[in-house]
Amino acid sequence: MEVSDFSDISAELSRIRIPAHRYVVFTHRGHISTFRSTTYTIWNKYLPESGLEVADAPDFERYDERFDPESGFGEVEIWIPIN
C-alpha cells in the first residue's frame, strides 16, 4: 500500500521506501492463479525481446481496488525497474 508517510502505520506492518526510478509497468488481469504465467512471460519473453535493461532496484507488485482478494480476480500491476 502506498502511503505518504509512516507515522500512522501499525507496528505489525513492514515498511519500505522505494526510491524514484524508471519502471515498465505490466498489468495482470484475471484470476491470481494465472499470475505466475504472466510473470513468466514478462521475464522470459517480453524483457529479453524488448532490449530493455533491468535495473538493480526493487521490483514490486501493486494491488489496489481493482483486485478482489476475496475472489482472487482483478488486476495487479507488476513494476519492473529499467535503466
N, C-alpha and C positions, 0 to 999 in steps of 0.2 A: 504494500500500500504506500502510495506516495504521500508524504507529509511535508509541511513547510518547516517544521522544527520538531525536536524530540521531547519537548517539555511535558507534554501530556500523554506520553506513550507509557503503557503499562510495563512494569518490570519484567513480566513473563515474555514479552516480545523481544525479538532481536532487532538491532538497528544496524543499518549500513548506509554510508554515504557513497554514492556513485558519482565520480567526477564527470563533468561535462565531457562528451566525446562525440564523435561522428558514428552513427549507428545505421544499419539497414534493418528495417522492421518488417517482419512477416506476420501474417495473421492465420492462426489455425482456426478452422471453422468445423463444427460438428461435435461429435462425442469425444471426450477426453481419452477414450480407449484407442483412438487413432492418432493421438498426439505424437507417439514415437515414430510413426510413418512420416509425419510432417517434418519432424526434426531430422530424420534420416535424409530426406530429400533435400533439405536446406544444406546440410553439411556435406553430403556426398554427391550432389548433383549441381544445385544452384551455385553455391560458392565456388567450387572448382571451375565451373564453366564460365562464371561471370568475370573472372580476372580480378575480383576484389581481394584485398589482403586483409585477413582478420587481424585485428589489433590485440595487443597484450593488455586487455582490460576486461572487466566483468561483462559477461553476457547474462541476460535475465529474461524471465517470463513476466508478463503483466496481466493480471486477472482483474477485470473491473466489472461493472454492472452488466456487461454483455455476456458474462459467463455465469451459469447457474450451478453452484456447487451441489445442490440437491439432486439434480438430474444428470449432471456431468456434461450437459450440452451447452454450446455457446461459442464464443470467440475468445481466444487467448493470443496476446501479442508476444512475439519472440524477438528480442532485441539483441543483435549481434554487432559488436564494435568493429569498425573497419578503419583502416588508415586512409 
